[in-house]
Amino acid sequence: MGNVNELTVEWIKNEAGIDVALIPYKGGAAVVSDLTSGRIDFALVAPGVAFPLLDGNKARALGATSDNSFTKKRGIPSFKEAGLGNIDFYIWNGLVAPKGTSPAIINKLSQATQKVLAMPALQKKLGVVFLDAVIGSPADFTQLIQNETASWKKVVTDANLTLLK
């Protein structure tokens, strides 16, 4: 137990007050096969997997983990909007540097990254794979990491799971 989909199922169970069996899968193809054949009742899948299923009428969207432009365009409510308490997060990637990197280097990397992320051509390419570029400062990113850590720690604690150190 520990990947984001497994932890999200625990979060859903807690917020909805339901008990469901968590079925671990080794890959997305098996999940899609079981979902589209009716062997499982629901699955958490990435937008790049979900949207083709929705477009082909092979699945129905119940909700999204966050409120974003891709789900809004399709009329998919966030879990929070659908009444599942405080479930509200998105998967993110970030640029990090080794501990002790000088503030001048951090600022230079940050400015260059922000400049690239603001490029319309890059944003268009990211949109093709259902990604949004979020532009922020190193302090913003540090705050995001702190908030996410606290949020996921609560999910783990509420589900009575053991935190790895």
Residue pairs with C-beta under 8 A, 6 or more apart in sequence:
1 7
1 10
1 22
1 161
2 164
4 91
5 44
6 22
6 24
7 152
7 155
7 156
7 159
8 44
8 65
8 87
9 20
9 22
9 44
10 22
10 155
10 156
10 158
10 159
10 161
11 87
11 155
11 158
11 159
12 18
12 20
12 79
12 84
12 87
13 19
13 20
13 159
14 155
14 158
14 159
15 79
15 84
15 85
15 86
15 87
16 84
16 85
20 41
23 34
23 40
25 31
25 34
28 45
28 46
28 49
31 40
31 43
31 45
32 43
32 45
32 49
32 53
33 39
34 40
34 43
35 42
35 43
35 45
35 53
35 59
36 53
36 58
36 59
42 62
44 65
45 53
46 91
46 130
47 70
47 71
47 130
48 129
48 130
50 59
50 61
51 70
51 74
51 130
53 59
54 60
54 61
54 74
61 71
61 74
61 76
62 82
63 76
63 77
63 78
63 79
63 81
63 82
63 84
64 71
64 76
64 77
64 78
64 79
65 78
65 79
65 87
65 88
65 89
65 90
65 91
66 78
66 88
66 89
66 90
67 78
67 80
67 81
67 88
68 90
68 132
69 132
70 130
70 132
71 77
71 78
78 87
78 88
79 85
79 87
79 88
80 86
80 87
80 88
89 148
89 151
92 134
92 144
94 141
94 144
94 145
95 109
95 113
97 105
97 106
97 109
106 138
107 138
110 137
110 138
114 135
114 136
116 122
117 123
117 133
117 134
117 135
118 133
118 135
122 133
123 133
126 132
126 133
136 144
153 163
156 162
156 163
157 163
